[in-house]
Amino acid sequence: MIRFNKISIRNLMSYGDNSTVIDLSGPKSTLVVGTNGAGKSVAFTEALTFVLYGKPYRKITKGQLVNSINKKNTIVEIDFEIGPDSFKVIRGIKPDKFEIYRNETLINKESSNKLYQEMLENDILKMSFKSFSQIVILGTAQFIPFMQLSTPARREFIEDLLGLEVFSGMNAILKEKVSSNKSKIIDNKHSFEMVSQKIEALKNKQKAIDELKNKQDDAIREKISKANSEIEAIETRMVTIDAKIDKNNKTILDKDAVYSKHKKLSELRNTISSKLSLHKKDKVFFDEHDDCPTCRQHIDELFRQKIIDENDNSISKIESGLDKLDQELQSLNSRIEEIQNVLSNVQELTREKDNLITKKEVLSRAIVQLETEYNTESKDVDNIDKEEVSNLIREKTKLISDKETLQEEKSVLDVSAALLKDGGIKARIIHQYIPKINKLVNSYLEAFEFFANFHLDENFDEVIKSRHRDEYSYYSFSQGEKARIDISLMLTWRHLAKMRNSVDTNLLIMDEVFDGSINSEGVENFKNILTNEPTNYIVISHKKETHESAFERVFEVQKIRNFTELKEIDI
């Protein structure tokens, strides 16, 4: 278990130059309250993710973590224990600082900050930022509930949680080996063809020599003439091929421009699609809400209708623009297909030309030999070097053996590739864990008095059935019900991480999760769930009166003269 003991922050966002030290190993339940913008989340979510992962929790730049008044000396320190070892991580900005201590001894940084960070995540914490933000922090700023992730993102998270990223690494190594094997097979084939051509050429040479010994000079001249005719035919064909290649290349002079335009339009379409999604989301919000779900104030109908109309107008314009953009992309795709067909044709012509060049070289060598034999009189010509032929035959035999070995290696690599696909080993491991995941989620939902059967299939799609066996999706439920599902999943991931990787922490942070989504009964259920868990949970809220009595410790956060102060209050 990772047991977080304390965290110290200084000049982090709204916190000033005086160090703020927070005991993380104290009371089991802690409430952090304060007004919006006072800096409640900074001391916990931002400080934790910055010191452990070197990045903000929210979608802000790293530079925005520096206190805007003091503008320097941002420093965060955290002390934690793992088994018998104690650790301290110190990270700072202006000046930059990154140090890791084990049992009060600095761990040497032998290379870059990136590798130092990888060592912290992989060897010490054994938890990536993605897993940390799913099983340690549940907040409104950065946390995306598992049920709101896309299917690929759900799969990526589960694989990371179950330690299946090793198979991704194996797959990367496999791809390199497949590429190497493919190159070796091509080289082997090329070498085999060259040796075969040399052997054939030598055999032809010997045959020519034998014929020269038994025929008159006119027979030799006839062969030379025939070889020259073949060379002329080859050269004529090569001229034709060059013309075709040149003609094909001229038809695709716009290749780079087309690819560049297609890339830019695709990126533009992604940007416009994102903007369209925002407008649709905004429209759905005002379509479905008469009152603000956060402040409970009534939304003026004229204002509401105005926003809806503006979104409708924007959606219409954007969708019209997308249609035109799709037409342009379709036209570009057609042109790209034409270009690829032309490139394929040029490649085929080039291969034909290379074969003709090889054949011409063989013929040219034969002609030189015939002319030499003719000039020295055929009966004076010696036989070819038999040792050279023997060496070539041995080389050809070895190439055949190498080909068989490479093909066997290819078969093994093909099987390995099939095993490392999503439907292979990873699917089997996930298949074993899906029932455990569903059982855990349903047990937590039952503790939340959420009486429905939750089921994730192996594609990570959910089916939620009521007592009457009616089927629902995640988005069918209210905000409070969805919050119960999200918390149940988060607790499941914590349990699974502990079971699978022996990764567990004494810390659970809930950032404004209970504000408006879960009532007092839900808070009480949550407390009961964690009663027997070795977990200190910290709830960040702007509703002090609603939850204060349910916690052993309460911090109040205030901003005084532009600086945040955090103090423990009596309850």
Secondary structure, DSSP 8 states (H G I E B T S, - for coil): -EEEEEEEEESBTTB-SS-EEEESSS-SEEEEEE-TTS-TTIIIIIHHHHHHHSS-SSSS-GGGGB-TTT-S-EEEEEEEEETTEEEEEEEEETTTEEEEEETTEE----S-HHHHHHHIIIIII---HHHHHHHTEEESSS---GGGS-HHHHHHHHHHHTTTHHHHHHHHHHHHHHHHHHHHHHHHHHHHHHHHHHHHHHHHHHHHHHHHHHS-HHHHHHHHHHHHHHHHHHHHHHHHHHHHHHHHHHTTTTHHHHHHHHHHHHHHHHHHHHHHHHHHHHHHHHHH-SB-TTT--B--HHHHHHHHHHHHHHHHHHHHHHHHHHHHHHHHHHHHHHHHHHHHHHHHHHHHHHHHHHHHHHHHHHHHHHHHHHHT-GGG-----HHHHHHHHHHHHHHHHHHHHHHHHHHHHHHHHHHHSTTSHHHHHHHHHHHHHHHHHHHHHHHTT--SEEEE-TT--EEEE-TT--EE-GGGS-HHHHHHHHHHHHHHHHHHHHHHH---BSEEEEES-SSSSS-HHHHHHHHHHTTTSS-EEEEEES-HHHHGGG-SEEEEEEEETTEEEEEEE--
